[in-house]
């Protein structure tokens, strides 16, 4: 994105909803246990998406990113998402 425009940076944290099976989280937990890390509870895997927007109003940026999440970035049937605006 060109630096000519004022920008807002957003981070979207996407995780599986509680109760949805997380085979990647289970594999990570098993690997950590095999490496000697004891006392682990449930391990859940997720993703972070960073987006730079040509926007000066944080509320408008949040609304735009929320729409992106609902339309493409998150599967809202099985995933939750949280948005951070910097």
Secondary structure, DSSP 8 states (H G I E B T S, - for coil): --TTS--EEEEEEEEE-TTS--HHHHHHHHHHHHTT--S------EEEEEEEES-S-HHHHHHHHHHHIIIII--TTTEEEEEEE-
